Amino acid sequence: MSNPIQAKLAEMLAENGGAIPTPPHLAEHFKRLLPSEHLESVERNLPDPAPVSQGKARLGPARKKRLKQPKA
């Protein structure tokens, strides 16, 4: 790589197992923006995930028509 920035990024990725590191000054900034108490309250207030249906997805009327027509 001829670009020194790309070389440094590749070196950092290799050190961290493919994860892009957060610079320390930004990590502190993020901690101030989102304190852990706030994150916990947000997680508590999230709705439960919708149940996954085990059947076929419902088809709209146009899709039903297309499926009923024989292929030419």
PyMOL Python script that loads the backbone (N, CA, C, O; Angstrom):
from pymol import cmd

cmd.read_pdbstr("""\
ATOM      1  N   MET A   1       0.840  -1.180   0.000  1.00  0.00           N
ATOM      2  CA  MET A   1       0.000   0.000   0.000  1.00  0.00           C
ATOM      3  C   MET A   1       0.880   1.236   0.000  1.00  0.00           C
ATOM      4  O   MET A   1       1.773   1.378   0.835  1.00  0.00           O
ATOM      5  N   SER A   2       0.626   2.103  -0.916  1.00  0.00           N
ATOM      6  CA  SER A   2       1.438   3.305  -1.009  1.00  0.00           C
ATOM      7  C   SER A   2       0.926   4.404  -0.078  1.00  0.00           C
ATOM      8  O   SER A   2       1.680   5.309   0.280  1.00  0.00           O
ATOM      9  N   ASN A   3      -0.345   4.335   0.317  1.00  0.00           N
ATOM     10  CA  ASN A   3      -0.927   5.357   1.166  1.00  0.00           C
ATOM     11  C   ASN A   3      -0.598   5.051   2.629  1.00  0.00           C
ATOM     12  O   ASN A   3      -0.944   3.972   3.110  1.00  0.00           O
ATOM     13  N   PRO A   4       0.065   5.972   3.357  1.00  0.00           N
ATOM     14  CA  PRO A   4       0.425   5.697   4.754  1.00  0.00           C
ATOM     15  C   PRO A   4      -0.796   5.568   5.666  1.00  0.00           C
ATOM     16  O   PRO A   4      -0.741   4.860   6.671  1.00  0.00           O
ATOM     17  N   ILE A   5      -1.885   6.237   5.331  1.00  0.00           N
ATOM     18  CA  ILE A   5      -3.094   6.128   6.151  1.00  0.00           C
ATOM     19  C   ILE A   5      -3.690   4.731   6.016  1.00  0.00           C
ATOM     20  O   ILE A   5      -4.118   4.135   7.005  1.00  0.00           O
ATOM     21  N   GLN A   6      -3.717   4.208   4.785  1.00  0.00           N
ATOM     22  CA  GLN A   6      -4.242   2.855   4.576  1.00  0.00           C
ATOM     23  C   GLN A   6      -3.361   1.832   5.283  1.00  0.00           C
ATOM     24  O   GLN A   6      -3.869   0.863   5.848  1.00  0.00           O
ATOM     25  N   ALA A   7      -2.061   2.037   5.257  1.00  0.00           N
ATOM     26  CA  ALA A   7      -1.144   1.116   5.918  1.00  0.00           C
ATOM     27  C   ALA A   7      -1.388   1.123   7.422  1.00  0.00           C
ATOM     28  O   ALA A   7      -1.428   0.061   8.043  1.00  0.00           O
ATOM     29  N   LYS A   8      -1.554   2.303   8.018  1.00  0.00           N
ATOM     30  CA  LYS A   8      -1.807   2.411   9.456  1.00  0.00           C
ATOM     31  C   LYS A   8      -3.143   1.768   9.811  1.00  0.00           C
ATOM     32  O   LYS A   8      -3.248   1.084  10.829  1.00  0.00           O
ATOM     33  N   LEU A   9      -4.159   1.979   8.988  1.00  0.00           N
ATOM     34  CA  LEU A   9      -5.469   1.382   9.241  1.00  0.00           C
ATOM     35  C   LEU A   9      -5.385  -0.144   9.172  1.00  0.00           C
ATOM     36  O   LEU A   9      -5.959  -0.837  10.012  1.00  0.00           O
ATOM     37  N   ALA A  10      -4.677  -0.661   8.181  1.00  0.00           N
ATOM     38  CA  ALA A  10      -4.522  -2.110   8.058  1.00  0.00           C
ATOM     39  C   ALA A  10      -3.805  -2.672   9.282  1.00  0.00           C
ATOM     40  O   ALA A  10      -4.149  -3.751   9.765  1.00  0.00           O
ATOM     41  N   GLU A  11      -2.812  -1.945   9.781  1.00  0.00           N
ATOM     42  CA  GLU A  11      -2.075  -2.391  10.970  1.00  0.00           C
ATOM     43  C   GLU A  11      -2.998  -2.397  12.195  1.00  0.00           C
ATOM     44  O   GLU A  11      -2.965  -3.330  12.997  1.00  0.00           O
ATOM     45  N   MET A  12      -3.827  -1.343  12.334  1.00  0.00           N
ATOM     46  CA  MET A  12      -4.747  -1.261  13.471  1.00  0.00           C
ATOM     47  C   MET A  12      -5.806  -2.357  13.403  1.00  0.00           C
ATOM     48  O   MET A  12      -6.175  -2.933  14.426  1.00  0.00           O
ATOM     49  N   LEU A  13      -6.292  -2.642  12.201  1.00  0.00           N
ATOM     50  CA  LEU A  13      -7.285  -3.708  12.040  1.00  0.00           C
ATOM     51  C   LEU A  13      -6.694  -5.062  12.401  1.00  0.00           C
ATOM     52  O   LEU A  13      -7.360  -5.887  13.026  1.00  0.00           O
ATOM     53  N   ALA A  14      -5.452  -5.292  12.012  1.00  0.00           N
ATOM     54  CA  ALA A  14      -4.800  -6.558  12.323  1.00  0.00           C
ATOM     55  C   ALA A  14      -4.616  -6.719  13.832  1.00  0.00           C
ATOM     56  O   ALA A  14      -4.760  -7.821  14.361  1.00  0.00           O
ATOM     57  N   GLU A  15      -4.300  -5.628  14.521  1.00  0.00           N
ATOM     58  CA  GLU A  15      -4.100  -5.679  15.973  1.00  0.00           C
ATOM     59  C   GLU A  15      -5.398  -5.971  16.710  1.00  0.00           C
ATOM     60  O   GLU A  15      -5.389  -6.658  17.731  1.00  0.00           O
ATOM     61  N   ASN A  16      -6.509  -5.457  16.206  1.00  0.00           N
ATOM     62  CA  ASN A  16      -7.779  -5.566  16.911  1.00  0.00           C
ATOM     63  C   ASN A  16      -8.689  -6.654  16.356  1.00  0.00           C
ATOM     64  O   ASN A  16      -9.884  -6.661  16.651  1.00  0.00           O
ATOM     65  N   GLY A  17      -8.166  -7.545  15.582  1.00  0.00           N
ATOM     66  CA  GLY A  17      -8.964  -8.641  15.063  1.00  0.00           C
ATOM     67  C   GLY A  17     -10.062  -8.198  14.119  1.00  0.00           C
ATOM     68  O   GLY A  17     -11.126  -8.815  14.082  1.00  0.00           O
ATOM     69  N   GLY A  18      -9.827  -7.135  13.351  1.00  0.00           N
ATOM     70  CA  GLY A  18     -10.798  -6.681  12.372  1.00  0.00           C
ATOM     71  C   GLY A  18     -11.720  -5.588  12.860  1.00  0.00           C
ATOM     72  O   GLY A  18     -12.469  -5.022  12.064  1.00  0.00           O
ATOM     73  N   ALA A  19     -11.691  -5.266  14.170  1.00  0.00           N
ATOM     74  CA  ALA A  19     -12.548  -4.201  14.692  1.00  0.00           C
ATOM     75  C   ALA A  19     -11.832  -2.864  14.569  1.00  0.00           C
ATOM     76  O   ALA A  19     -10.635  -2.762  14.838  1.00  0.00           O
ATOM     77  N   ILE A  20     -12.567  -1.852  14.164  1.00  0.00           N
ATOM     78  CA  ILE A  20     -11.982  -0.519  14.069  1.00  0.00           C
ATOM     79  C   ILE A  20     -11.984   0.081  15.473  1.00  0.00           C
ATOM     80  O   ILE A  20     -13.044   0.202  16.086  1.00  0.00           O
ATOM     81  N   PRO A  21     -10.832   0.453  15.985  1.00  0.00           N
ATOM     82  CA  PRO A  21     -10.770   0.965  17.355  1.00  0.00           C
ATOM     83  C   PRO A  21     -11.379   2.364  17.463  1.00  0.00           C
ATOM     84  O   PRO A  21     -11.342   3.147  16.514  1.00  0.00           O
ATOM     85  N   THR A  22     -11.934   2.656  18.623  1.00  0.00           N
ATOM     86  CA  THR A  22     -12.444   3.998  18.896  1.00  0.00           C
ATOM     87  C   THR A  22     -11.324   4.768  19.582  1.00  0.00           C
ATOM     88  O   THR A  22     -10.800   4.311  20.597  1.00  0.00           O
ATOM     89  N   PRO A  23     -10.947   5.922  19.052  1.00  0.00           N
ATOM     90  CA  PRO A  23      -9.897   6.703  19.706  1.00  0.00           C
ATOM     91  C   PRO A  23     -10.317   7.059  21.136  1.00  0.00           C
ATOM     92  O   PRO A  23     -11.499   7.300  21.382  1.00  0.00           O
ATOM     93  N   PRO A  24      -9.374   7.097  22.080  1.00  0.00           N
ATOM     94  CA  PRO A  24      -9.719   7.341  23.493  1.00  0.00           C
ATOM     95  C   PRO A  24     -10.507   8.628  23.722  1.00  0.00           C
ATOM     96  O   PRO A  24     -11.430   8.649  24.536  1.00  0.00           O
ATOM     97  N   HIS A  25     -10.153   9.700  23.016  1.00  0.00           N
ATOM     98  CA  HIS A  25     -10.874  10.958  23.258  1.00  0.00           C
ATOM     99  C   HIS A  25     -12.328  10.852  22.796  1.00  0.00           C
ATOM    100  O   HIS A  25     -13.206  11.495  23.371  1.00  0.00           O
ATOM    101  N   LEU A  26     -12.589  10.051  21.769  1.00  0.00           N
ATOM    102  CA  LEU A  26     -13.970   9.864  21.325  1.00  0.00           C
ATOM    103  C   LEU A  26     -14.725   8.929  22.258  1.00  0.00           C
ATOM    104  O   LEU A  26     -15.920   9.111  22.492  1.00  0.00           O
ATOM    105  N   ALA A  27     -14.026   7.923  22.794  1.00  0.00           N
ATOM    106  CA  ALA A  27     -14.669   7.004  23.724  1.00  0.00           C
ATOM    107  C   ALA A  27     -15.174   7.771  24.949  1.00  0.00           C
ATOM    108  O   ALA A  27     -16.288   7.532  25.417  1.00  0.00           O
ATOM    109  N   GLU A  28     -14.363   8.683  25.462  1.00  0.00           N
ATOM    110  CA  GLU A  28     -14.790   9.502  26.602  1.00  0.00           C
ATOM    111  C   GLU A  28     -15.983  10.365  26.215  1.00  0.00           C
ATOM    112  O   GLU A  28     -16.919  10.530  26.999  1.00  0.00           O
ATOM    113  N   HIS A  29     -15.948  10.904  25.024  1.00  0.00           N
ATOM    114  CA  HIS A  29     -17.037  11.752  24.537  1.00  0.00           C
ATOM    115  C   HIS A  29     -18.343  10.954  24.480  1.00  0.00           C
ATOM    116  O   HIS A  29     -19.391  11.447  24.897  1.00  0.00           O
ATOM    117  N   PHE A  30     -18.281   9.726  23.966  1.00  0.00           N
ATOM    118  CA  PHE A  30     -19.477   8.895  23.872  1.00  0.00           C
ATOM    119  C   PHE A  30     -20.003   8.540  25.256  1.00  0.00           C
ATOM    120  O   PHE A  30     -21.215   8.484  25.468  1.00  0.00           O
ATOM    121  N   LYS A  31     -19.092   8.298  26.204  1.00  0.00           N
ATOM    122  CA  LYS A  31     -19.531   7.974  27.565  1.00  0.00           C
ATOM    123  C   LYS A  31     -20.272   9.141  28.184  1.00  0.00           C
ATOM    124  O   LYS A  31     -21.247   8.941  28.910  1.00  0.00           O
ATOM    125  N   ARG A  32     -19.820  10.368  27.906  1.00  0.00           N
ATOM    126  CA  ARG A  32     -20.511  11.544  28.437  1.00  0.00           C
ATOM    127  C   ARG A  32     -21.868  11.717  27.765  1.00  0.00           C
ATOM    128  O   ARG A  32     -22.840  12.105  28.413  1.00  0.00           O
ATOM    129  N   LEU A  33     -21.937  11.432  26.473  1.00  0.00           N
ATOM    130  CA  LEU A  33     -23.203  11.600  25.762  1.00  0.00           C
ATOM    131  C   LEU A  33     -24.247  10.594  26.218  1.00  0.00           C
ATOM    132  O   LEU A  33     -25.413  10.940  26.409  1.00  0.00           O
ATOM    133  N   LEU A  34     -23.826   9.355  26.390  1.00  0.00           N
ATOM    134  CA  LEU A  34     -24.767   8.288  26.746  1.00  0.00           C
ATOM    135  C   LEU A  34     -24.295   7.593  28.018  1.00  0.00           C
ATOM    136  O   LEU A  34     -23.638   6.555  27.937  1.00  0.00           O
ATOM    137  N   PRO A  35     -24.614   8.139  29.194  1.00  0.00           N
ATOM    138  CA  PRO A  35     -24.219   7.451  30.422  1.00  0.00           C
ATOM    139  C   PRO A  35     -24.921   6.101  30.528  1.00  0.00           C
ATOM    140  O   PRO A  35     -25.998   5.899  29.968  1.00  0.00           O
ATOM    141  N   SER A  36     -24.295   5.187  31.251  1.00  0.00           N
ATOM    142  CA  SER A  36     -24.805   3.815  31.299  1.00  0.00           C
ATOM    143  C   SER A  36     -26.221   3.745  31.864  1.00  0.00           C
ATOM    144  O   SER A  36     -26.996   2.878  31.458  1.00  0.00           O
ATOM    145  N   GLU A  37     -26.583   4.648  32.801  1.00  0.00           N
ATOM    146  CA  GLU A  37     -27.946   4.605  33.342  1.00  0.00           C
ATOM    147  C   GLU A  37     -28.959   4.878  32.235  1.00  0.00           C
ATOM    148  O   GLU A  37     -30.019   4.254  32.179  1.00  0.00           O
ATOM    149  N   HIS A  38     -28.619   5.814  31.357  1.00  0.00           N
ATOM    150  CA  HIS A  38     -29.528   6.139  30.258  1.00  0.00           C
ATOM    151  C   HIS A  38     -29.675   4.944  29.321  1.00  0.00           C
ATOM    152  O   HIS A  38     -30.781   4.622  28.888  1.00  0.00           O
ATOM    153  N   LEU A  39     -28.552   4.286  29.007  1.00  0.00           N
ATOM    154  CA  LEU A  39     -28.615   3.128  28.117  1.00  0.00           C
ATOM    155  C   LEU A  39     -29.454   2.021  28.725  1.00  0.00           C
ATOM    156  O   LEU A  39     -30.227   1.369  28.023  1.00  0.00           O
ATOM    157  N   GLU A  40     -29.309   1.799  30.040  1.00  0.00           N
ATOM    158  CA  GLU A  40     -30.095   0.763  30.693  1.00  0.00           C
ATOM    159  C   GLU A  40     -31.581   1.090  30.645  1.00  0.00           C
ATOM    160  O   GLU A  40     -32.405   0.202  30.425  1.00  0.00           O
ATOM    161  N   SER A  41     -31.934   2.371  30.849  1.00  0.00           N
ATOM    162  CA  SER A  41     -33.349   2.729  30.811  1.00  0.00           C
ATOM    163  C   SER A  41     -33.910   2.580  29.405  1.00  0.00           C
ATOM    164  O   SER A  41     -35.064   2.186  29.238  1.00  0.00           O
ATOM    165  N   VAL A  42     -33.106   2.893  28.394  1.00  0.00           N
ATOM    166  CA  VAL A  42     -33.555   2.723  27.012  1.00  0.00           C
ATOM    167  C   VAL A  42     -33.783   1.252  26.719  1.00  0.00           C
ATOM    168  O   VAL A  42     -34.778   0.889  26.091  1.00  0.00           O
ATOM    169  N   GLU A  43     -32.859   0.395  27.173  1.00  0.00           N
ATOM    170  CA  GLU A  43     -33.008  -1.045  26.933  1.00  0.00           C
ATOM    171  C   GLU A  43     -34.251  -1.586  27.629  1.00  0.00           C
ATOM    172  O   GLU A  43     -34.934  -2.455  27.086  1.00  0.00           O
ATOM    173  N   ARG A  44     -34.553  -1.082  28.825  1.00  0.00           N
ATOM    174  CA  ARG A  44     -35.744  -1.556  29.550  1.00  0.00           C
ATOM    175  C   ARG A  44     -37.021  -1.140  28.838  1.00  0.00           C
ATOM    176  O   ARG A  44     -38.022  -1.855  28.888  1.00  0.00           O
ATOM    177  N   ASN A  45     -36.995   0.017  28.174  1.00  0.00           N
ATOM    178  CA  ASN A  45     -38.207   0.536  27.545  1.00  0.00           C
ATOM    179  C   ASN A  45     -38.408   0.057  26.111  1.00  0.00           C
ATOM    180  O   ASN A  45     -39.398   0.420  25.476  1.00  0.00           O
ATOM    181  N   LEU A  46     -37.496  -0.742  25.596  1.00  0.00           N
ATOM    182  CA  LEU A  46     -37.672  -1.251  24.243  1.00  0.00           C
ATOM    183  C   LEU A  46     -38.805  -2.265  24.213  1.00  0.00           C
ATOM    184  O   LEU A  46     -38.947  -3.046  25.153  1.00  0.00           O
ATOM    185  N   PRO A  47     -39.614  -2.275  23.160  1.00  0.00           N
ATOM    186  CA  PRO A  47     -40.685  -3.271  23.082  1.00  0.00           C
ATOM    187  C   PRO A  47     -40.090  -4.661  22.849  1.00  0.00           C
ATOM    188  O   PRO A  47     -38.985  -4.809  22.327  1.00  0.00           O
ATOM    189  N   ASP A  48     -40.854  -5.661  23.250  1.00  0.00           N
ATOM    190  CA  ASP A  48     -40.413  -7.032  23.000  1.00  0.00           C
ATOM    191  C   ASP A  48     -40.376  -7.266  21.493  1.00  0.00           C
ATOM    192  O   ASP A  48     -41.205  -6.726  20.760  1.00  0.00           O
ATOM    193  N   PRO A  49     -39.418  -8.070  21.027  1.00  0.00           N
ATOM    194  CA  PRO A  49     -39.370  -8.332  19.590  1.00  0.00           C
ATOM    195  C   PRO A  49     -40.631  -9.080  19.146  1.00  0.00           C
ATOM    196  O   PRO A  49     -41.187  -9.886  19.893  1.00  0.00           O
ATOM    197  N   ALA A  50     -41.065  -8.800  17.929  1.00  0.00           N
ATOM    198  CA  ALA A  50     -42.264  -9.441  17.396  1.00  0.00           C
ATOM    199  C   ALA A  50     -42.006 -10.935  17.211  1.00  0.00           C
ATOM    200  O   ALA A  50     -40.910 -11.330  16.814  1.00  0.00           O
ATOM    201  N   PRO A  51     -42.995 -11.755  17.490  1.00  0.00           N
ATOM    202  CA  PRO A  51     -42.791 -13.187  17.293  1.00  0.00           C
ATOM    203  C   PRO A  51     -42.610 -13.510  15.808  1.00  0.00           C
ATOM    204  O   PRO A  51     -43.217 -12.876  14.945  1.00  0.00           O
ATOM    205  N   VAL A  52     -41.793 -14.476  15.534  1.00  0.00           N
ATOM    206  CA  VAL A  52     -41.533 -14.868  14.154  1.00  0.00           C
ATOM    207  C   VAL A  52     -42.615 -15.856  13.744  1.00  0.00           C
ATOM    208  O   VAL A  52     -42.813 -16.880  14.398  1.00  0.00           O
ATOM    209  N   SER A  53     -43.316 -15.541  12.653  1.00  0.00           N
ATOM    210  CA  SER A  53     -44.379 -16.437  12.215  1.00  0.00           C
ATOM    211  C   SER A  53     -43.759 -17.671  11.567  1.00  0.00           C
ATOM    212  O   SER A  53     -42.730 -17.593  10.895  1.00  0.00           O
ATOM    213  N   GLN A  54     -44.401 -18.792  11.783  1.00  0.00           N
ATOM    214  CA  GLN A  54     -43.879 -20.040  11.240  1.00  0.00           C
ATOM    215  C   GLN A  54     -44.500 -20.375   9.888  1.00  0.00           C
ATOM    216  O   GLN A  54     -44.048 -21.299   9.212  1.00  0.00           O
ATOM    217  N   GLY A  55     -45.533 -19.633   9.489  1.00  0.00           N
ATOM    218  CA  GLY A  55     -46.208 -19.915   8.220  1.00  0.00           C
ATOM    219  C   GLY A  55     -45.644 -19.075   7.089  1.00  0.00           C
ATOM    220  O   GLY A  55     -44.627 -18.396   7.234  1.00  0.00           O
ATOM    221  N   LYS A  56     -46.341 -19.140   5.943  1.00  0.00           N
ATOM    222  CA  LYS A  56     -45.919 -18.335   4.796  1.00  0.00           C
ATOM    223  C   LYS A  56     -46.272 -16.877   5.034  1.00  0.00           C
ATOM    224  O   LYS A  56     -47.203 -16.562   5.774  1.00  0.00           O
ATOM    225  N   ALA A  57     -45.532 -16.013   4.411  1.00  0.00           N
ATOM    226  CA  ALA A  57     -45.860 -14.596   4.473  1.00  0.00           C
ATOM    227  C   ALA A  57     -47.161 -14.377   3.713  1.00  0.00           C
ATOM    228  O   ALA A  57     -47.438 -15.060   2.727  1.00  0.00           O
ATOM    229  N   ARG A  58     -47.953 -13.421   4.180  1.00  0.00           N
ATOM    230  CA  ARG A  58     -49.226 -13.150   3.498  1.00  0.00           C
ATOM    231  C   ARG A  58     -48.942 -12.487   2.163  1.00  0.00           C
ATOM    232  O   ARG A  58     -48.119 -11.576   2.068  1.00  0.00           O
ATOM    233  N   LEU A  59     -49.623 -12.948   1.148  1.00  0.00           N
ATOM    234  CA  LEU A  59     -49.422 -12.420  -0.191  1.00  0.00           C
ATOM    235  C   LEU A  59     -50.486 -11.385  -0.505  1.00  0.00           C
ATOM    236  O   LEU A  59     -51.651 -11.545  -0.139  1.00  0.00           O
ATOM    237  N   GLY A  60     -50.081 -10.336  -1.177  1.00  0.00           N
ATOM    238  CA  GLY A  60     -51.033  -9.330  -1.622  1.00  0.00           C
ATOM    239  C   GLY A  60     -51.788  -9.831  -2.841  1.00  0.00           C
ATOM    240  O   GLY A  60     -51.413 -10.847  -3.425  1.00  0.00           O
ATOM    241  N   PRO A  61     -52.857  -9.126  -3.236  1.00  0.00           N
ATOM    242  CA  PRO A  61     -53.684  -9.590  -4.351  1.00  0.00           C
ATOM    243  C   PRO A  61     -52.928  -9.672  -5.677  1.00  0.00           C
ATOM    244  O   PRO A  61     -53.160 -10.598  -6.454  1.00  0.00           O
ATOM    245  N   ALA A  62     -52.030  -8.728  -5.950  1.00  0.00           N
ATOM    246  CA  ALA A  62     -51.287  -8.762  -7.216  1.00  0.00           C
ATOM    247  C   ALA A  62     -50.351  -9.963  -7.251  1.00  0.00           C
ATOM    248  O   ALA A  62     -50.209 -10.614  -8.287  1.00  0.00           O
ATOM    249  N   ARG A  63     -49.726 -10.253  -6.143  1.00  0.00           N
ATOM    250  CA  ARG A  63     -48.805 -11.396  -6.089  1.00  0.00           C
ATOM    251  C   ARG A  63     -49.577 -12.705  -6.245  1.00  0.00           C
ATOM    252  O   ARG A  63     -49.103 -13.635  -6.897  1.00  0.00           O
ATOM    253  N   LYS A  64     -50.769 -12.774  -5.645  1.00  0.00           N
ATOM    254  CA  LYS A  64     -51.583 -13.983  -5.770  1.00  0.00           C
ATOM    255  C   LYS A  64     -51.925 -14.236  -7.238  1.00  0.00           C
ATOM    256  O   LYS A  64     -51.834 -15.366  -7.718  1.00  0.00           O
ATOM    257  N   LYS A  65     -52.324 -13.159  -7.956  1.00  0.00           N
ATOM    258  CA  LYS A  65     -52.675 -13.310  -9.369  1.00  0.00           C
ATOM    259  C   LYS A  65     -51.491 -13.834 -10.162  1.00  0.00           C
ATOM    260  O   LYS A  65     -51.641 -14.738 -10.984  1.00  0.00           O
ATOM    261  N   ARG A  66     -50.327 -13.277  -9.920  1.00  0.00           N
ATOM    262  CA  ARG A  66     -49.142 -13.703 -10.664  1.00  0.00           C
ATOM    263  C   ARG A  66     -48.810 -15.161 -10.376  1.00  0.00           C
ATOM    264  O   ARG A  66     -48.402 -15.897 -11.275  1.00  0.00           O
ATOM    265  N   LEU A  67     -48.982 -15.577  -9.137  1.00  0.00           N
ATOM    266  CA  LEU A  67     -48.673 -16.961  -8.797  1.00  0.00           C
ATOM    267  C   LEU A  67     -49.672 -17.936  -9.408  1.00  0.00           C
ATOM    268  O   LEU A  67     -49.307 -19.066  -9.733  1.00  0.00           O
ATOM    269  N   LYS A  68     -50.942 -17.515  -9.572  1.00  0.00           N
ATOM    270  CA  LYS A  68     -51.967 -18.390 -10.131  1.00  0.00           C
ATOM    271  C   LYS A  68     -51.807 -18.577 -11.632  1.00  0.00           C
ATOM    272  O   LYS A  68     -52.177 -19.627 -12.158  1.00  0.00           O
ATOM    273  N   GLN A  69     -51.261 -17.578 -12.341  1.00  0.00           N
ATOM    274  CA  GLN A  69     -51.140 -17.665 -13.791  1.00  0.00           C
ATOM    275  C   GLN A  69     -50.072 -18.690 -14.164  1.00  0.00           C
ATOM    276  O   GLN A  69     -48.987 -18.706 -13.583  1.00  0.00           O
ATOM    277  N   PRO A  70     -50.389 -19.547 -15.143  1.00  0.00           N
ATOM    278  CA  PRO A  70     -49.367 -20.509 -15.581  1.00  0.00           C
ATOM    279  C   PRO A  70     -48.238 -19.785 -16.314  1.00  0.00           C
ATOM    280  O   PRO A  70     -48.453 -18.786 -17.000  1.00  0.00           O
ATOM    281  N   LYS A  71     -47.063 -20.309 -16.150  1.00  0.00           N
ATOM    282  CA  LYS A  71     -45.912 -19.688 -16.827  1.00  0.00           C
ATOM    283  C   LYS A  71     -45.952 -20.007 -18.309  1.00  0.00           C
ATOM    284  O   LYS A  71     -46.242 -21.138 -18.700  1.00  0.00           O
ATOM    285  N   ALA A  72     -45.662 -19.016 -19.129  1.00  0.00           N
ATOM    286  CA  ALA A  72     -45.728 -19.192 -20.580  1.00  0.00           C
ATOM    287  C   ALA A  72     -44.455 -19.798 -21.116  1.00  0.00           C
ATOM    288  O   ALA A  72     -44.335 -20.017 -22.321  1.00  0.00           O
TER     289      ALA A  72
END
""", "prot")
cmd.dss("prot")
cmd.show_as("cartoon", "prot")
cmd.util.cbc("prot")
cmd.orient("prot")
